């Protein structure tokens, strides 16, 4: 019975290791770019939500400061929205 011989392929192993290292580096660089894009989008979204929150707070403040009898009918409300008194 013949025994199987495993050749010593150090150069092949080194080449495979270099290829894997290169691919790993490319994935890491791509991941970093994607993380930066996500962070930019998060910051943009946060700015938009902050502006919306401020507008909502102003609207709530404005509506709660108005006397209850300011708008007695829907017609009065519509006229007020058009800017007429």
ABEGO torsion letter per residue (X at the ends): XBBBBBBBBAAAAAAAAAAAAAAAAAAAAAAAAAAAAAAAAAAAAAAAAAAAAAAAAAAAAAAAABBAAABABAAAAAAAAAGBX
